Amino acid sequence: MTTSRDEVFSKIRDVLTDALGVDEDEVQAAATLQGDLGAESIDFLDIVFRLEKEFSIKIPKGELFPDDILNNADFVDGDRMTPQGLETLKKAMPHADFTDFEAAPLVSKMPDLFTVNTIITYVENKLAAA
Amino acid sequence: MCDERGPANLTGVNMRWIWIDSFVEFVPGIRASAIKNITLAEEHLHDHFPHYRVMPPTLVIEGMAQTAGILVGEARGFKENVILAKIKRAEFSDYGLPGDQLRYEALVESINENAAMTSGRVLRRGEEIAHVDLIFSHVNQSTRSSEMPDHNFVFTGMFMDLLSQFRQHAKSESTTTHAK
């Protein structure tokens, strides 16, 4: 049985309201986890655990939220990502929408890639591959 | 920085920061139960509150964190420091009073190389008085920040003694039972 995007979204909304203590109506598809929903780094661990439980999936370290890209000197030049860094990030996050980020790949804007939509697409991909 | 008395703080001063008395159950990687006897010999109770002495719920959470933290640390061979990262849920329906014995029951919900999630109940005379769910972060050499010591500063002295005492006790009970 396949799970529709609406069903996935509904479950993710529950996960995020519980993990972040936000109201349901704040969890819009385009909302960013850190900027709009106030997530901190520790909350990402919580979200990953809850998603694994809710969808019975396994989320390997760094797959949903890559955490070591910025540590590579080849991938960052001052306040921007290098073309090589951007390509690596896009490969690591096929579930994210890079439309805005590509236009100006500022390191400070990287957290905006982590939206509710990013999680929905990631979970959809995992369920489809299962 | 540490000796048999317990964990040391960052300035090297040993402190007794232990909020469970003993383990009564320990199933590696799955669940653990510990007890805490609340006594008026504990100084802090006389200030919390002067005419109504109750164990502060924050210290009940700490007791659960120690029970669950040792369970999580043991599951990965005490290779990493296990740090309480987030209190997912802490709900209390009653206080623990002097003379009460609290039982902390911790269960591993998920565990991986980065972190662990536990759920827990606090019981008094068999009745649940609190529910405490926690998230722990594993900190090792590659993930520690520069402010943290480079040795295992969590699982020292008294924490390890608690577990070894439980195991010794369980072993001697088993031997006694077999001997009968």
Interface residues (C-beta under 8 A of the other chain):
Chain A: A19 I42 D43 L45 D46 F49 E52 K53 K61
Chain B: A85 K86 K88 E109 S110 N112 E113 N114 A115 M117 I135 S137
